[in-house]
Amino acid sequence: MSLSELEQAYGTPEAPGEDRLPPQDVAAEMSAIGAMLLSKDAIGECSEIVKAADFYRPAHERIFEAIIDLFSRGEPVDAITVADELTKRGDLARVGGTAYLHQLIAQVPTAANASYYAEIVAERAILRRLVEAGTRIVQIGYGGGDVEEVVNAAQAEVFAVADRRGGEDYHAIGDLIQPTTDEIEHNASSTGEMVGVPTGFTDLDELTNGLHPGQMIIVAARPAVGKSTFALDIARAAAIHARMPAVVFSLEMSRTEITMRLLSAESEIPLQNMRKGNMRDRDWTRLAETQGRIHDAPLFIDDSPNMSLMEIRAKCRRLKQQHNLKLVIVDYLQLMSSGKRVESRQQEVAEFSRALKLLAKELEVPLIALSQLNRGPEQRTDKKPQMSDLRESGSIEQDADVVILLHRESLYERESQREGEADVIVAKHRNGPTDTIVVAFQGHYSRFTNMASNF
């Protein structure tokens, strides 16, 4: 059967927007605003649930803004004061005059249900944004282009709706001052408390005050120095000890190997004993205790082979929605593949670096990306790595907010007096100082840890 025959038999689907109103509930809007005109408590409840742009009727949006402005200035809110505020703005006639404000008050059954009315308004706003996103996705699909980019753009549209980011992307400085001041006050009152995601390393946390939302942190080293181990240490500190949801995307190790390393580090059972099955009775006891302790930790591990950037992005968005993701780790940058033809591997890695930075900003989480170093350190006398050693792309250095280079002197000098030590070189710190932090390396437990003097 041809397409035209199908259409004749079943009819064509109704196009969105044809003789249909967008999702809305004017009665709920009127009741929510009416409750706010009656009760100060209702203003506080509703302002946490809806914003001005969530209202379908422009008149309700203007009245809501006037109420919120009066409330934020500590002034009384009622039909008289709101009418006066709207008059000053030249909006009173546009919203229907004082009579309409009294109508809103008469409309509300009870101010006690204000939050329920606001929830209805917010839900309808999300549905409207979903309809709008669907329209844009249709346009994106018909526009053609690279399939992966089209799918990513479509996912971003839906994620923006689910994340309730339907407002403006730009903000006046006046709107940013108060929330920024609130953050400063929170930091000041949190004396001795970690503000960002903890790394588990005392001196590193002191230097950075934790890892912060939107940051991309590069952890780089030569092979066998311990990049993956260091990243897993941070994952343990965040997810197991601080109970902050974290995900590890491993393009190198299997999930079983990662889990075994985590168990070794947490239980202090030598990794080789686990691998060989050389377990004593007390080891089994420790292992059982550790399993019980970390079983419900919000740590997710993904070892899917040949993972693309699009897959990582989609999985992160889902984890953010479902588990309020707080930390992302990608191990490691040079193993990622776009599946596309590119001019050079350097260009491809540069694109990955930039995309991961944008993902960190979008999800508002710190993202740790592991990276290989070139052979530069091996050609120098002191063997210490530098940022110029970052392999395949100088853009990694530019995109990163923090660059951490790992160095273990004992790997290069047999007679080294620093056996069991490692340097955590903070070579770049966009929002703070740089430094070199000395930590202990306990390879038998597959972990780095604080030096004894830090306890």
Phi, psi and omega in degrees: 000133181282168179297319180296323178292320177299317181295323179292323183286318187247349182084158178275144179296144182290127180290141178302135176094350181279109178055030179230137176277146175298156178304129180194162176216091184297324180297319178294321177298314180296319181292320179297313180291321177300319178295322179294328178287340182263331190221131175295322179298323179296325178297313180299318180294312184292323183294338177278344186255318183238161171234170187304320183292348180283344182278136182285316181277126179304326179298319180292324177299316181293318180295317179301314180299319179296318179298313182296319179296316177298316182297318182291335177272359179076020181265156180298148178237115173203183184300324182289310183292323179292321177298320178296317179296317179294326177297316178300328181273351183077022185251353188300314180295325182295329183270356179109008176079181181298326180302323181290325177298318177293328177295321178297319179295319180291335184289326189285126178295314178201138180291343181295338182262018185305317183295327178292318177298318181296322178298320178297316179299315181295319180296318179295324178296319178297318178298321178297317179294327178294318176299316179297319179295320178299320178297316179294323179295320176301315180296320179297317180297316179289339181288344179073203182101187181298129186299317182298319179292323179295314179298318179297318179297321179294317178298320180297322178298314181291320179298320180298325178290312181297328181275002177059041178256055184273357182277193181287148177275344179254152183222138175291146182303327179298329179282343184265339186298312185295311179298327177292319177297321178300320179294320178298317179296320178297316179298321181293325181278349181262048182301122179083353180265148178284128180274316181265195177284125183289146176266342184091352179255115190306308184291325179291319177295324178295322181288318187258346188058037181086172178269136192249153180305137178088350180280144166251123182248122177264127173246115188232149178191167172286161180304144175076004178282325177126032179302309183296320179298316180297317180295320178293328175299318179292320178299319178297316181299319183285305190277319184276314186269325180258354178059038175258123183304130181221152177230140177244119173261110183252114177264004184241311184256154176281161180296329178293317179296318179297314181297321179296320178295319179297317179295321178297314181295322183280325185265346184061039169258125182308135183301321181296325177297320178294317183294322182271351183076017181274072187250130175272171181301317181292333176293318178297322179296314178298318182297316180297318179296318181293318179302316179295325184286324186257359186305317184262013178296140182280060180245128182242138182234130180231116180246028180304133181287152176051043182291133178266165178298323180298320179295316179299315181298315182295318181292322178296318179299320180292318178295326178295317181291318188273329187231007182055056182311137182242344183207137177237135177233129178242120184235101359221173193302316186287350178269353179286148180224138179270341183075004181251159174281127180232161182295322181205158177296327179299317179295320181295315179296323178298320178294319177299315182300313181294319181294323179292323176297316179295325178295319178300319179291318182297315183276347183058051176224154170287140180237122178260122177244123178277148184215147175279151170257152175283189185277009181309313181300325183288342181265359178255158183294314185275349176066359182288136181287156176229163181298331180293349180275355180302127190281135167075349181197120173287343181291339177301314179298321182290319184285330187289142171274326178225133174240121179245124178250130181260140181215133174235108184302324185295343177289336185252336182238114182296326182264022182298139176275003185247033175301132180086007178242157177216148176260126172258099186268108175276092187278338177217136178213097188303325185249021181187189184282163173255161181189168172246123184249131180265128177233167177269141176250118179245081185299328181294334175259006181053057180200154163260154178208171179295148172296154185304328183292344182274353182269000000 
